[in-house]
């Protein structure tokens, strides 16, 4: 618990001994109202909007995405994020990655565009109005998968966030480079944070959180950043600080390397196609889980890998029930 939270809680007590359990129960109230879950009717309505493509359109109408991801040894994370975005309907996907692994990302699929970055150098080439890839060209910025924990990568994350004027999807190391001292209210509106339980604990500076406390933190954090928090895990929790819902698709086979990277790319693609941050989070989590369920049926939960989820996205999108 940070000093601000301590002071806020302490003001609610006028006398008597203050215990840590008292403080946490006052600051982080757990909502015990009946659980809401993603319904098929909501998903069907969102899918109808997503698939209602006019004849006289072009690739630029379906989202120009910039994905800042990958580092030596983790180029696969960048490729998975980009491929998932393409398979989820994005029109144009550019992966900005460390120049040492640009070639590895580029050969994963010919539809992916890539930009090689000197991560240890200035971030100027990607900032608006400079270089060949200004951020203003894009409809959504996704950051984090496979970036690594170097100080140089952290400088890029913070600089890009400071300049972004479009919705941002932050995952993995994109979150780890912020930490609990970061001013989340400075994030662009409609930012989507996608932490798993461990990342949420690190963000909040509290390693001893049960799931209820993590969900309470998620609601607080979503309100603070004026965006959406997706707390991944069993029955993934989605909240914008005012409303909250649990996703019910998915299975234990999705606990495999790269699954979260796939979700990041999917959500960015949905934003690029015009859905709101909340709608993209809800539909993205549902389709991600449903594709995982289809993959588990085809491959088994034991044998499935993250590319199986991508391969099953078309079936998940086309399915009208389940």
DOVOKE-763812 format. One record per residue (C-alpha): x, y, z; residue in three letters; residue number from 1. Coordinates in Angstrom, 2 decimals, m for minus. Each point is the difference from the previous one (the first is absolute). Layout:
+---------+---------+---------+-----+-----+
|    east |   north |      up |  aa |   i |
+---------+---------+---------+-----+-----+
|       X |       Y |       Z | ALA | NUM |
...
+---------+---------+---------+-----+-----+
This chain:
+---------+---------+---------+-----+-----+
|    east |   north |      up |  aa |   i |
+---------+---------+---------+-----+-----+
|    0.00 |    0.00 |    0.00 | UNK |   1 |
|    1.41 |    3.38 |   m0.95 | UNK |   2 |
|    0.01 |    3.11 |    2.16 | UNK |   3 |
|   m3.01 |    1.58 |   m1.73 | UNK |   4 |
|   m2.14 |   m3.09 |    0.57 | UNK |   5 |
|    1.12 |   m0.15 |    3.65 | UNK |   6 |
|   m0.95 |    3.59 |    0.63 | UNK |   7 |
|   m3.35 |   m0.38 |   m1.77 | UNK |   8 |
|   m0.91 |   m3.01 |    2.09 | UNK |   9 |
|    1.33 |    1.41 |    3.25 | UNK |  10 |
|   m2.23 |    3.07 |   m0.27 | UNK |  11 |
|   m3.04 |   m2.29 |    0.29 | UNK |  12 |
|    1.01 |   m1.03 |    3.52 | UNK |  13 |
|   m0.44 |    2.41 |    2.92 | UNK |  14 |
|    1.21 |   m2.17 |    2.87 | UNK |  15 |
|    1.28 |   m3.41 |    0.86 | UNK |  16 |
|    2.73 |   m2.22 |   m1.34 | UNK |  17 |
|    0.37 |   m0.16 |   m3.79 | UNK |  18 |
|    0.85 |   m3.39 |   m1.46 | UNK |  19 |
|    1.16 |   m0.81 |   m3.52 | UNK |  20 |
|   m3.18 |   m2.01 |   m0.59 | UNK |  21 |
|   m2.05 |    3.03 |    0.99 | UNK |  22 |
|    1.85 |    2.16 |   m2.49 | UNK |  23 |
|   m0.26 |   m2.37 |   m2.92 | UNK |  24 |
|   m3.69 |   m0.62 |    0.60 | UNK |  25 |
|   m0.67 |    3.74 |    0.02 | UNK |  26 |
|    2.09 |    0.91 |   m3.05 | UNK |  27 |
|   m0.74 |   m3.01 |   m2.16 | UNK |  28 |
|   m3.64 |   m0.90 |    0.43 | UNK |  29 |
|   m0.91 |   m3.25 |   m1.70 | UNK |  30 |
|   m3.23 |    0.13 |   m2.00 | UNK |  31 |
|   m2.19 |   m2.90 |    1.11 | UNK |  32 |
|   m2.83 |    0.73 |   m2.44 | UNK |  33 |
|   m1.16 |   m2.85 |   m2.28 | UNK |  34 |
|    2.57 |   m0.94 |   m2.61 | UNK |  35 |
|   m0.57 |    1.25 |   m3.53 | UNK |  36 |
|    1.30 |   m2.05 |   m2.90 | UNK |  37 |
|    0.42 |    0.62 |   m3.72 | UNK |  38 |
|   m3.22 |   m1.07 |   m1.73 | UNK |  39 |
|   m0.40 |   m1.51 |   m3.45 | UNK |  40 |
|   m2.40 |    2.75 |   m1.03 | UNK |  41 |
|    2.59 |    2.70 |    0.76 | UNK |  42 |
|    2.63 |   m1.95 |   m1.93 | UNK |  43 |
|   m2.37 |   m0.54 |   m2.92 | UNK |  44 |
|   m0.78 |    3.71 |   m0.23 | UNK |  45 |
|    3.67 |    0.94 |    0.07 | UNK |  46 |
|    0.88 |   m2.63 |   m2.59 | UNK |  47 |
|   m2.74 |    1.27 |   m2.31 | UNK |  48 |
|    1.51 |    3.49 |    0.21 | UNK |  49 |
|    3.47 |   m1.40 |   m0.59 | UNK |  50 |
|   m0.96 |   m2.01 |   m3.06 | UNK |  51 |
|   m2.19 |    2.65 |   m1.61 | UNK |  52 |
|    2.58 |    1.07 |   m2.58 | UNK |  53 |
|   m1.04 |    2.20 |   m2.91 | UNK |  54 |
|    1.01 |   m0.94 |   m3.54 | UNK |  55 |
|    1.70 |    3.31 |   m0.76 | UNK |  56 |
|    2.71 |   m0.16 |    2.69 | UNK |  57 |
|    3.73 |   m0.61 |    0.19 | UNK |  58 |
|    2.53 |   m1.34 |    2.50 | UNK |  59 |
|    0.50 |    3.41 |    1.60 | UNK |  60 |
|   m3.64 |   m0.03 |    1.09 | UNK |  61 |
|    0.60 |   m2.96 |    2.33 | UNK |  62 |
|    2.70 |    1.32 |    2.22 | UNK |  63 |
|    3.62 |    1.05 |   m0.28 | UNK |  64 |
|    1.75 |   m1.52 |    3.00 | UNK |  65 |
|    3.45 |    0.56 |    1.44 | UNK |  66 |
|    1.31 |   m2.76 |    2.25 | UNK |  67 |
|    3.09 |    0.76 |    2.08 | UNK |  68 |
|    1.20 |   m3.41 |    1.12 | UNK |  69 |
|    2.77 |   m2.57 |   m0.05 | UNK |  70 |
|    3.68 |   m0.15 |    0.88 | UNK |  71 |
|    2.81 |   m2.46 |   m0.68 | UNK |  72 |
|   m1.17 |   m3.41 |    1.17 | UNK |  73 |
|   m3.65 |    1.11 |    0.10 | UNK |  74 |
|   m0.72 |    0.97 |   m3.60 | UNK |  75 |
|   m2.77 |   m2.60 |   m0.03 | UNK |  76 |
|   m2.09 |    2.15 |    2.35 | UNK |  77 |
|    0.03 |    2.86 |   m2.51 | UNK |  78 |
|   m0.90 |   m2.32 |   m2.87 | UNK |  79 |
|   m2.87 |   m1.63 |    1.89 | UNK |  80 |
|   m1.47 |    3.39 |    0.89 | UNK |  81 |
|    0.16 |    1.15 |   m3.60 | UNK |  82 |
|   m1.40 |   m3.23 |   m1.45 | UNK |  83 |
|   m2.90 |   m0.02 |    2.46 | UNK |  84 |
|   m0.83 |    3.59 |   m0.96 | UNK |  85 |
|   m0.07 |   m0.92 |   m3.68 | UNK |  86 |
|   m2.14 |   m3.07 |    0.59 | UNK |  87 |
|   m2.40 |    2.08 |    2.07 | UNK |  88 |
|   m0.64 |    2.35 |   m2.89 | UNK |  89 |
|    2.60 |    2.79 |    0.19 | UNK |  90 |
|    0.66 |    1.60 |   m3.37 | UNK |  91 |
|    3.65 |    0.96 |    0.44 | UNK |  92 |
|    2.38 |   m1.15 |    2.74 | UNK |  93 |
|    3.48 |    1.39 |    0.57 | UNK |  94 |
|    2.25 |   m1.63 |    2.60 | UNK |  95 |
|    2.65 |    2.33 |    1.39 | UNK |  96 |
|    2.67 |   m2.12 |    1.62 | UNK |  97 |
|    3.67 |   m0.13 |    0.91 | UNK |  98 |
|    1.94 |    0.05 |   m3.25 | UNK |  99 |
|    1.88 |   m3.12 |    1.11 | UNK | 100 |
|   m3.17 |   m2.07 |   m0.30 | UNK | 101 |
|   m1.81 |    1.85 |   m2.78 | UNK | 102 |
|    0.86 |   m2.69 |   m2.51 | UNK | 103 |
|   m1.37 |   m2.73 |    2.26 | UNK | 104 |
|   m3.33 |    1.82 |    0.25 | UNK | 105 |
|   m0.16 |    0.85 |   m3.70 | UNK | 106 |
|    0.35 |   m3.63 |   m1.14 | UNK | 107 |
|   m2.88 |   m1.17 |    2.20 | UNK | 108 |
|   m2.56 |    1.24 |   m2.50 | UNK | 109 |
|    0.21 |    2.08 |   m3.19 | UNK | 110 |
|   m3.01 |    2.11 |    1.04 | UNK | 111 |
|    1.86 |    1.50 |    2.97 | UNK | 112 |
|    1.84 |    3.27 |   m0.51 | UNK | 113 |
|    2.98 |    0.61 |    2.27 | UNK | 114 |
|    2.15 |    2.89 |    1.23 | UNK | 115 |
|    3.40 |   m0.67 |    1.54 | UNK | 116 |
|    0.87 |    2.20 |    2.96 | UNK | 117 |
|    3.27 |    0.76 |    1.75 | UNK | 118 |
|   m1.55 |   m0.48 |    3.42 | UNK | 119 |
|    3.02 |    1.36 |    1.85 | UNK | 120 |
|   m0.15 |    3.25 |   m1.97 | UNK | 121 |
|   m2.41 |    2.97 |   m0.21 | UNK | 122 |
|   m3.74 |   m0.61 |   m0.41 | UNK | 123 |
|   m0.34 |    2.93 |   m2.41 | UNK | 124 |
|   m0.52 |   m2.06 |   m3.20 | UNK | 125 |
|   m3.45 |   m1.15 |    1.18 | UNK | 126 |
|   m1.31 |    3.19 |    1.54 | UNK | 127 |
|   m2.65 |    2.11 |   m1.79 | UNK | 128 |
|    1.28 |    2.30 |   m2.70 | UNK | 129 |
|    3.43 |   m1.62 |   m0.26 | UNK | 130 |
|    1.44 |   m2.88 |   m1.96 | UNK | 131 |
|   m1.94 |   m2.28 |   m2.32 | UNK | 132 |
|   m2.40 |   m1.57 |    2.52 | UNK | 133 |
|   m1.75 |    2.73 |    2.01 | UNK | 134 |
|   m2.47 |   m1.31 |    2.56 | UNK | 135 |
|   m2.75 |    2.16 |   m1.49 | UNK | 136 |
|   m0.26 |   m2.46 |   m2.90 | UNK | 137 |
|   m1.42 |   m2.72 |    2.21 | UNK | 138 |
|   m3.39 |   m0.79 |    1.51 | UNK | 139 |
|    1.36 |   m1.99 |    2.93 | UNK | 140 |
|    3.32 |   m0.60 |    1.71 | UNK | 141 |
|    0.70 |   m3.34 |    1.70 | UNK | 142 |
|    3.08 |   m0.35 |    2.20 | UNK | 143 |
|    1.70 |   m2.53 |    2.16 | UNK | 144 |
|    0.18 |   m3.60 |   m1.23 | UNK | 145 |
|    3.57 |   m1.24 |    0.17 | UNK | 146 |
|    1.55 |    3.45 |    0.47 | UNK | 147 |
|    2.26 |   m1.12 |    2.82 | UNK | 148 |
|    0.85 |    1.92 |    3.13 | UNK | 149 |
|    2.94 |    2.15 |   m1.13 | UNK | 150 |
|    0.07 |    3.63 |    1.06 | UNK | 151 |
|    0.19 |    1.02 |   m3.66 | UNK | 152 |
|   m3.26 |   m1.81 |   m0.81 | UNK | 153 |
|   m1.61 |    1.69 |    3.00 | UNK | 154 |
|    1.01 |    3.42 |   m1.32 | UNK | 155 |
|   m1.68 |   m0.81 |   m3.31 | UNK | 156 |
|   m3.20 |   m1.12 |    1.71 | UNK | 157 |
|   m0.28 |    3.15 |    2.10 | UNK | 158 |
|    0.89 |    2.31 |   m2.90 | UNK | 159 |
|   m2.54 |   m1.57 |   m2.34 | UNK | 160 |
|   m2.70 |    0.15 |    2.65 | UNK | 161 |
|    0.74 |    3.68 |    0.53 | UNK | 162 |
|   m0.50 |    0.69 |   m3.71 | UNK | 163 |
|   m2.91 |   m2.35 |   m0.79 | UNK | 164 |
|   m3.33 |    1.54 |   m0.93 | UNK | 165 |
|   m1.67 |   m3.25 |   m1.10 | UNK | 166 |
|   m1.25 |   m2.92 |    2.13 | UNK | 167 |
|    2.81 |   m2.11 |    1.47 | UNK | 168 |
|    0.02 |   m3.68 |    0.96 | UNK | 169 |
|    2.63 |   m0.68 |    2.68 | UNK | 170 |
|    1.08 |   m3.53 |    0.81 | UNK | 171 |
|    2.87 |   m1.92 |    1.57 | UNK | 172 |
|    3.22 |    2.03 |    0.12 | UNK | 173 |
|   m1.92 |    3.08 |   m1.08 | UNK | 174 |
|   m1.59 |   m0.19 |    3.45 | UNK | 175 |
|    3.14 |   m1.11 |    1.82 | UNK | 176 |
|    1.82 |    3.14 |   m1.13 | UNK | 177 |
|   m2.57 |    2.21 |    1.74 | UNK | 178 |
|   m0.24 |   m1.28 |    3.56 | UNK | 179 |
|   m2.14 |    1.21 |    2.89 | UNK | 180 |
|    1.64 |    3.46 |    0.08 | UNK | 181 |
|   m1.21 |    0.84 |   m3.51 | UNK | 182 |
|   m2.73 |    2.63 |   m0.40 | UNK | 183 |
|   m2.65 |   m2.09 |   m1.74 | UNK | 184 |
|   m2.25 |    3.03 |   m0.41 | UNK | 185 |
|    2.50 |    1.25 |   m2.59 | UNK | 186 |
|   m0.77 |   m2.88 |   m2.39 | UNK | 187 |
|   m1.95 |    0.79 |   m3.18 | UNK | 188 |
|   m3.78 |   m0.45 |    0.45 | UNK | 189 |
|   m1.28 |   m3.45 |   m1.01 | UNK | 190 |
|    3.26 |   m1.70 |    0.93 | UNK | 191 |
|   m0.43 |   m3.73 |    0.62 | UNK | 192 |
|    2.23 |   m1.69 |    2.58 | UNK | 193 |
|    0.20 |   m3.80 |   m0.15 | UNK | 194 |
|    1.82 |   m1.27 |    3.12 | UNK | 195 |
|   m0.09 |   m3.51 |    1.36 | UNK | 196 |
|   m0.10 |   m0.40 |    3.76 | UNK | 197 |
|    3.75 |    0.27 |    0.51 | UNK | 198 |
|    0.25 |    3.14 |   m2.12 | UNK | 199 |
|   m2.91 |    1.56 |    1.87 | UNK | 200 |
|    1.76 |   m0.64 |    3.30 | UNK | 201 |
|    3.18 |    1.64 |   m1.31 | UNK | 202 |
|   m1.93 |    2.97 |   m1.37 | UNK | 203 |
|   m1.61 |    0.59 |    3.37 | UNK | 204 |
|    3.16 |   m0.69 |    2.01 | UNK | 205 |
|   m1.71 |   m2.75 |    2.00 | UNK | 206 |
|    1.15 |   m3.58 |   m0.55 | UNK | 207 |
|   m2.52 |   m1.59 |    2.39 | UNK | 208 |
|   m3.30 |    0.53 |   m1.78 | UNK | 209 |
|   m2.78 |   m2.56 |   m0.31 | UNK | 210 |
|   m2.23 |    0.09 |   m3.07 | UNK | 211 |
|   m2.70 |    2.14 |    1.65 | UNK | 212 |
|    2.55 |    2.66 |    0.92 | UNK | 213 |
|    1.49 |   m0.13 |   m3.48 | UNK | 214 |
|   m3.43 |    0.65 |   m1.50 | UNK | 215 |
|   m0.56 |    2.90 |    2.38 | UNK | 216 |
|    3.36 |    1.43 |   m1.03 | UNK | 217 |
|   m0.92 |   m0.50 |   m3.66 | UNK | 218 |
|   m3.17 |    2.07 |    0.39 | UNK | 219 |
|    1.91 |    2.77 |    1.76 | UNK | 220 |
|    2.73 |   m0.01 |   m2.63 | UNK | 221 |
|   m2.49 |    0.12 |   m2.89 | UNK | 222 |
|   m1.65 |    3.04 |    1.52 | UNK | 223 |
|    3.34 |    1.67 |    0.55 | UNK | 224 |
|    1.14 |   m0.44 |   m3.61 | UNK | 225 |
|   m3.45 |    0.66 |   m1.54 | UNK | 226 |
|    0.33 |   m3.22 |   m1.91 | UNK | 227 |
|   m0.55 |   m3.74 |    0.35 | UNK | 228 |
|    1.84 |   m2.60 |    2.04 | UNK | 229 |
|   m0.07 |   m3.66 |   m1.01 | UNK | 230 |
|    1.12 |   m2.12 |    2.94 | UNK | 231 |
|    0.90 |   m3.24 |   m1.75 | UNK | 232 |
|   m0.45 |   m3.47 |    1.45 | UNK | 233 |
|   m2.80 |   m2.43 |    0.73 | UNK | 234 |
|   m3.23 |    1.94 |   m0.72 | UNK | 235 |
|    1.90 |    3.05 |   m1.21 | UNK | 236 |
|   m1.25 |    3.19 |    1.66 | UNK | 237 |
|   m0.70 |    3.04 |   m2.21 | UNK | 238 |
|   m0.74 |    3.42 |    1.47 | UNK | 239 |
|   m0.03 |    3.69 |   m0.91 | UNK | 240 |
|   m0.38 |    1.07 |    3.61 | UNK | 241 |
|   m3.77 |    0.44 |   m0.33 | UNK | 242 |
|   m1.08 |   m3.34 |   m1.37 | UNK | 243 |
|    1.58 |   m3.43 |    0.28 | UNK | 244 |
|   m0.52 |   m3.37 |   m1.61 | UNK | 245 |
|    1.56 |   m3.46 |    0.01 | UNK | 246 |
|    0.83 |   m1.94 |   m3.14 | UNK | 247 |
|   m1.00 |   m3.67 |    0.00 | UNK | 248 |
|    1.71 |   m1.38 |   m3.11 | UNK | 249 |
|    3.43 |   m1.60 |    0.04 | UNK | 250 |
|    1.68 |   m3.01 |    1.58 | UNK | 251 |
|    3.21 |   m1.03 |    1.79 | UNK | 252 |
|    1.67 |   m0.89 |   m3.29 | UNK | 253 |
|    0.34 |    3.73 |   m0.64 | UNK | 254 |
|    2.57 |    0.20 |    2.79 | UNK | 255 |
|    2.74 |   m0.16 |   m2.60 | UNK | 256 |
|    2.72 |    2.35 |   m1.22 | UNK | 257 |
|   m1.33 |    2.74 |   m2.27 | UNK | 258 |
|   m3.68 |   m0.26 |    0.85 | UNK | 259 |
|   m0.04 |    3.48 |    1.54 | UNK | 260 |
|    1.86 |    1.42 |   m3.01 | UNK | 261 |
|   m2.79 |   m1.32 |   m2.21 | UNK | 262 |
|   m2.63 |    1.75 |    2.12 | UNK | 263 |
|    1.91 |    3.30 |   m0.21 | UNK | 264 |
|    0.04 |   m0.13 |   m3.80 | UNK | 265 |
|   m3.68 |   m0.90 |   m0.15 | UNK | 266 |
|   m1.11 |    2.88 |    2.20 | UNK | 267 |
|    2.10 |    2.49 |   m1.98 | UNK | 268 |
|   m1.57 |   m1.28 |   m3.22 | UNK | 269 |
|   m3.52 |    0.47 |    1.36 | UNK | 270 |
|    0.77 |    3.57 |    1.05 | UNK | 271 |
|    1.39 |    0.66 |   m3.48 | UNK | 272 |
|   m3.31 |   m1.14 |   m1.48 | UNK | 273 |
|   m1.97 |    2.55 |    1.97 | UNK | 274 |
|   m1.10 |   m1.76 |    3.17 | UNK | 275 |
|    0.39 |    1.87 |    3.28 | UNK | 276 |
|    2.58 |   m1.01 |    2.58 | UNK | 277 |
|   m2.69 |   m1.70 |    2.09 | UNK | 278 |
|   m1.54 |   m1.81 |   m2.98 | UNK | 279 |
|    3.42 |   m1.10 |   m1.25 | UNK | 280 |
|    0.94 |   m1.35 |    3.42 | UNK | 281 |
|   m3.25 |   m1.94 |    0.39 | UNK | 282 |
|   m0.10 |   m1.42 |   m3.53 | UNK | 283 |
|    3.75 |   m0.61 |   m0.11 | UNK | 284 |
|    0.01 |   m2.04 |    3.21 | UNK | 285 |
|   m3.05 |   m1.98 |   m1.08 | UNK | 286 |
|    1.38 |   m0.84 |   m3.46 | UNK | 287 |
|    3.44 |   m0.76 |    1.41 | UNK | 288 |
|   m1.54 |   m2.50 |    2.41 | UNK | 289 |
|   m2.32 |   m1.47 |   m2.60 | UNK | 290 |
|    2.86 |   m0.49 |   m2.46 | UNK | 291 |
|    1.88 |   m1.68 |    2.84 | UNK | 292 |
|   m2.95 |   m2.29 |    0.66 | UNK | 293 |
|   m0.15 |   m0.99 |   m3.66 | UNK | 294 |
|    3.76 |   m0.59 |   m0.03 | UNK | 295 |
|   m0.28 |   m2.19 |    3.11 | UNK | 296 |
|   m2.63 |   m2.13 |   m1.72 | UNK | 297 |
|    2.22 |   m0.41 |   m3.05 | UNK | 298 |
|    3.41 |   m0.34 |    1.66 | UNK | 299 |
|   m0.81 |   m0.79 |    3.65 | UNK | 300 |
|    0.65 |    2.40 |    2.87 | UNK | 301 |
|    3.36 |   m1.66 |    0.60 | UNK | 302 |
|    1.33 |    0.30 |   m3.56 | UNK | 303 |
|   m1.35 |    3.39 |   m1.08 | UNK | 304 |
|    2.34 |    2.95 |   m0.52 | UNK | 305 |
|   m0.65 |    3.69 |   m0.57 | UNK | 306 |
|    0.09 |   m0.20 |   m3.80 | UNK | 307 |
|   m2.89 |   m2.49 |    0.25 | UNK | 308 |
|   m2.06 |    2.80 |    1.55 | UNK | 309 |
|    0.77 |    2.25 |   m2.97 | UNK | 310 |
|   m0.82 |   m2.80 |   m2.43 | UNK | 311 |
|   m3.41 |   m0.48 |    1.63 | UNK | 312 |
|   m0.97 |    3.68 |    0.03 | UNK | 313 |
|   m1.84 |   m0.16 |   m3.32 | UNK | 314 |
|   m2.20 |   m2.80 |    1.32 | UNK | 315 |
|   m0.55 |    1.85 |    3.26 | UNK | 316 |
|   m1.06 |    3.16 |   m1.84 | UNK | 317 |
|   m2.31 |   m1.88 |   m2.37 | UNK | 318 |
|   m1.68 |   m2.11 |    2.68 | UNK | 319 |
|   m3.41 |    1.37 |    0.95 | UNK | 320 |
|   m0.35 |   m1.86 |    3.26 | UNK | 321 |
|    2.09 |   m1.74 |    2.61 | UNK | 322 |
+---------+---------+---------+-----+-----+
